[in-house]
Every structure is written in structure tokens, then in C-alpha cells.
Amino acid sequence: MEKKRLKSLIEDFKHYAFILLAVSTFIYIGAVLPGQGLTAGQKMLMFVTDCAFLAGAYFCVDRSLIYKKRLEEADE
């Protein structure tokens, strides 16, 4: 049961990381494209939000690797 749960967590965190990375890409493109009528404050907010999404993606990948190591230890 524990192995099944760990596999599920690994897959879930990989999916979360992919989604956060995809959203981060769209936010970055929206901030960089010219002619959007964004103020400097709005662009800064978008870049900060983009960094937060990237940090979240990194956290999810890190968690996935931690659970993968636990799964490998449980197999031994």
C-alpha cells in the first residue's frame, strides 16, 4: 500500500510541476510582449508571479525526487 501511495505522489507532483511551468511560460510571454498596455507595476507583478510559479515548479520536482528516493528505499 505504501508503494502505491508513493508512486501516486510522485506522479502527482510531476503533473503539478508541469502545470506550474506551463502557466509560468504564459505569464512570462504576456509580460514580455509589447503593446499590451501594461504599466511598469503590472509588469513587475507579472514577473514576480512568474518567479513564484517557477519556485513552485521547482518545489514540486524536488518533492517528486524525494518520494522517488523513498520508494527506492522501500524496494530494498
C-alpha angles and dihedrals in degrees: 000000000000092000092051091050092049092050089051092050092049092053093043094053091047089054092047090051092050093049093048091049092050093049090046090055092053092048091050092049090049091052095047101044112100123232098037093122094236121156121229090256092053092049091049090050090051092050091049090049089048090053090049091053091048090050089050091051090050090050091051093049090048091050090048091054092048091053090046090056090049090051091051090049090050090053091058 
